[in-house]
């Protein structure tokens, strides 16, 4: 199915047909993982499953760790190779 890149605010994007969203159980506000498959020159969108957290887990701390990982992902990826 062909789609065109469109303007979304100050960015750009592609609309996803309703049938695909329904099959993937996605809706406005759903979290997805976006990956570039350079070998096949494709973009892969995967629905993110919400994980249950154990009692006593501080969600503020989890959020800070996630922000840190996103900010330093390239450096952490390089460190993991060593």
C-alpha positions as CSV (number, residue, x, y, z in Angstrom):
1,X,0.0,0.0,0.0
2,X,1.5,3.3,-1.0
3,X,1.3,6.3,1.3
4,X,2.7,9.8,1.1
5,X,4.8,11.6,3.7
6,X,2.7,14.5,5.2
7,X,3.4,17.4,7.5
8,X,2.6,16.8,11.2
9,X,3.3,20.0,13.2
10,X,7.0,20.7,12.7
11,X,7.7,17.1,11.7
12,X,6.7,14.7,9.1
13,X,4.9,11.4,9.2
14,X,2.8,8.7,7.5
15,X,-0.8,7.9,8.3
16,X,-1.6,4.3,9.1
17,X,-4.8,2.9,7.7
18,X,-7.5,2.1,10.2
19,X,-7.6,-1.6,9.3
20,X,-3.9,-2.0,10.1
21,X,-4.3,-0.1,13.4
22,X,-7.2,-2.4,14.4
23,X,-5.2,-5.5,13.6
24,X,-2.3,-4.3,15.7
25,X,-4.6,-3.1,18.4
26,X,-3.3,0.5,18.2
27,X,-5.1,3.7,18.7
28,X,-4.3,7.4,19.5
29,X,-1.8,7.4,22.3
30,X,-0.6,3.9,21.8
31,X,3.1,3.4,22.3
32,X,5.1,1.9,19.4
33,X,8.7,0.9,18.7
34,X,10.1,2.3,15.5
35,X,13.1,0.6,13.9
36,X,15.0,1.2,10.7
37,X,16.1,-2.0,8.9
38,X,18.9,-0.6,6.7
39,X,19.6,-4.0,5.2
40,X,16.1,-4.2,3.7
41,X,15.6,-0.4,3.5
42,X,12.4,-0.7,5.6
43,X,10.8,0.9,8.6
44,X,9.3,-1.6,11.2
45,X,6.6,-0.4,13.6
46,X,5.9,-2.7,16.6
47,X,3.3,-2.3,19.3
48,X,4.8,-1.9,22.7
49,X,3.3,-4.1,25.3
50,X,2.7,-2.4,28.7
51,X,4.6,-4.2,31.3
52,X,3.3,-4.7,34.8
53,X,5.6,-3.4,37.5
54,X,6.1,-5.1,40.8
55,X,4.8,-3.5,43.9
56,X,7.3,-1.1,45.5
57,X,8.8,-0.1,42.2
58,X,9.2,3.7,42.1
59,X,7.8,4.7,38.7
60,X,9.6,8.1,38.9
61,X,12.9,6.3,39.1
62,X,11.9,4.0,36.2
63,X,11.1,7.1,34.2
64,X,14.5,8.6,35.0
65,X,16.3,5.4,34.0
66,X,14.3,5.2,30.7
67,X,15.2,8.9,29.9
68,X,18.9,8.2,30.7
69,X,18.9,5.2,28.4
70,X,17.2,7.1,25.5
71,X,19.7,10.1,25.9
72,X,22.8,7.9,26.0
73,X,21.6,5.0,23.8
74,X,24.5,5.3,21.2
75,X,27.2,5.4,23.9
76,X,25.6,2.5,25.8
77,X,25.4,0.5,22.6
78,X,29.1,1.1,21.9
79,X,29.9,0.1,25.5
80,X,28.0,-3.1,25.2
81,X,30.3,-4.1,22.3
82,X,33.4,-4.0,24.6
